[in-house]
Amino acid sequence: MPTEETAPVAFTLSGPGTPLRELLRSLWSSRTLIGVLARKDFFVRYRRTRLGLVWAIALPLIQAVVLTVVFSNLVPGGRGSQADPHTPYSVFVFAGMVPWSFFSSAFLAGATAVVDGANLAQRIYFPRMVLPLVAVTTAIFPLVATLLVLLAMIVGLGPGLGLSTLWVLPGIALGVLLCLALSLVFSAAQVYLRDLRFAVSSGMTVLFYLTPVIYPVSRVPHELRLLVELLPAAGPVELFRRAVGSADAGLWRSVVASLVWIVVAGAAGLALHSKRDRVLADLL
C-alpha cells in the first residue's frame, strides 16, 4: 500500500536562556579572563611590527594631520571653522579624532567579536559577552596613548591645560559604555546575520562624515543639525571638544542622546545574550 510521505521536520537549535543575574555573576567571575585576553590581543596585534605601539598613535595622528591640511588650506572657510577661534584647528580636529578612533576600532572589533572568537568559544564555556568586552577593553590601550598626544598638543599649541581638560574623563567613560552597549547587540546579532560585518564597516564610513569629528555642528545646515547632534558618537566627541574649549551649543543634547543609545542598546544586548548565550557557540 502507498504510504504517505511525511514532510521533513526543520531542525531548530534552541536552548534554555540564562537568567540575567546569573549571566552577570558569571561575567563578573570572568573579569580576570577579560583582562588577560585584552592584554594578549593588544600585544599580539603589534608584536611583529617594527614600530609597535607607535602605530596606535600614528594612524589617528596622520589622519588628523591630513584633515587639518585639507580643511585649513584647500576647503574655503576651513581654517577657523571650529566653535572657538582661539583653539588651533589642529587641536580641534585631533580632539575629535581621539574619541572617534576609539569608537571606530572598538565597535568594529566588538560587533564581530563572538564570531571572530569562535575557536575559543567552542572549546570552553564562558559568557559570550566576554568576547565583545575583550574587544572594547583592548581598544582602551591605544586610546590612552592618543590621549597623551592630545594633552601634549593642548600644552604645546593651546589652549593649555586647565580644569576644563578634565572633561576628557566623562568623554572616555561615555565612549567606552557606548561601545560596550552597541557591541553587545551586534555581536549576538552577527551570529545569525553574517552580513552585518560588512554593513557595520560600510556604516562606519558614512557615520564618520555625519558625526561632527572634523567640523562643528554650527556649520551643519539648520534642518540637519538636530540629526547630527543625536548620532551615537556625537556625545563623546563633544565632551572632548569641551576639554579644548571648543564645544558646540548642543553639547548636552549630544550627551543625553549618547546616554539614550547606551541604555537602549545595552538593554537589548543584555536581553539577547541572556536568551541566546547557551546556543551562540553552537551556531558559529
RAKAKA-V283946 format. One record per residue. SS is DSSP state (h for helix, s for strand, l for the rest). Layout:
# RAKAKA-V283946
[[SS] [SS]]
This chain:
# RAKAKA-V283946
[[l] [l] [l] [l] [l] [l] [l] [l] [l] [l] [l] [l] [l] [l] [l] [l] [l] [l] [l] [h] [h] [h] [h] [h] [h] [h] [h] [h] [h] [l] [h] [h] [h] [h] [h] [h] [h] [h] [h] [h] [h] [h] [h] [h] [h] [h] [h] [l] [l] [l] [l] [l] [l] [h] [h] [h] [h] [h] [h] [h] [h] [h] [h] [h] [h] [h] [h] [h] [h] [h] [h] [h] [h] [h] [l] [l] [l] [l] [l] [l] [l] [l] [l] [l] [l] [l] [l] [l] [h] [h] [h] [h] [h] [h] [h] [h] [h] [h] [h] [h] [h] [h] [h] [h] [h] [h] [h] [h] [h] [h] [h] [l] [h] [h] [h] [h] [l] [h] [h] [h] [h] [l] [l] [l] [l] [l] [l] [l] [h] [h] [h] [h] [h] [h] [h] [h] [h] [h] [h] [h] [h] [h] [h] [h] [h] [h] [h] [h] [h] [h] [h] [h] [h] [h] [h] [h] [h] [l] [l] [l] [l] [l] [h] [h] [h] [h] [h] [h] [h] [h] [h] [h] [h] [h] [h] [h] [h] [h] [h] [h] [h] [h] [h] [h] [h] [h] [h] [h] [h] [h] [h] [h] [l] [l] [l] [h] [h] [h] [h] [h] [h] [h] [h] [h] [h] [h] [h] [h] [h] [h] [l] [l] [l] [l] [l] [l] [h] [h] [h] [l] [l] [h] [h] [h] [h] [h] [h] [h] [h] [l] [l] [l] [l] [h] [h] [h] [h] [h] [h] [h] [h] [h] [h] [l] [l] [l] [l] [l] [l] [l] [h] [h] [h] [h] [h] [h] [h] [h] [h] [h] [h] [h] [h] [h] [h] [h] [h] [h] [h] [h] [h] [h] [h] [h] [h] [h] [h] [h] [h] [h] [h] [h] [h] [l]]
